[in-house]
Amino acid sequence: MAKPNYSFDKRQRELKKAKQQEEKRQKKLASKPSEPASGDQTKSSKDA
């Protein structure tokens, strides 16, 4: 019988968790007013 690959399972869980956290972060940013996002855009336009 094959030995279970726990490292693979752990990596898959970590990737899934990171994806969920990123989706949650995006959802939070979408629900907030655009003030922080506009601040980031002005910084990048100053650099350009």
C-alpha positions as CSV (number, residue, x, y, z in Angstrom):
1,M,0.0,0.0,0.0
2,A,1.3,3.5,-0.9
3,K,2.4,5.8,1.9
4,P,0.2,9.0,2.2
5,N,2.0,12.2,1.1
6,Y,1.2,14.5,4.0
7,S,3.5,17.2,2.7
8,F,1.3,17.5,-0.5
9,D,-1.9,17.6,1.6
10,K,-0.4,20.3,3.9
11,R,0.7,22.4,0.9
12,Q,-2.8,22.1,-0.7
13,R,-4.4,23.2,2.6
14,E,-2.0,26.2,2.8
15,L,-2.7,27.2,-0.8
16,K,-6.4,27.0,-0.2
17,K,-6.2,29.0,3.0
18,A,-4.0,31.7,1.3
19,K,-6.5,31.9,-1.6
20,Q,-9.4,32.4,0.9
21,Q,-7.5,35.1,2.8
22,E,-6.8,36.9,-0.5
23,E,-10.4,36.7,-1.6
24,K,-11.4,38.0,1.9
25,R,-8.9,40.9,1.5
26,Q,-10.2,41.8,-1.9
27,K,-13.8,41.7,-0.6
28,K,-12.8,44.1,2.2
29,L,-11.1,46.4,-0.2
30,A,-14.1,46.5,-2.5
31,S,-16.5,47.3,0.4
32,K,-14.3,50.2,1.7
33,P,-14.4,53.7,0.3
34,S,-11.8,54.3,-2.4
35,E,-9.6,56.5,-0.2
36,P,-6.8,54.1,0.4
37,A,-6.8,52.9,-3.2
38,S,-6.6,56.5,-4.5
39,G,-3.7,57.1,-2.1
40,D,-1.8,54.2,-3.7
41,Q,-2.5,55.6,-7.2
42,T,-1.2,59.0,-6.3
43,K,2.0,57.5,-5.0
44,S,2.6,55.6,-8.2
45,S,1.8,58.6,-10.3
46,K,4.3,60.7,-8.4
47,D,7.0,58.1,-9.0
48,A,6.3,58.0,-12.7
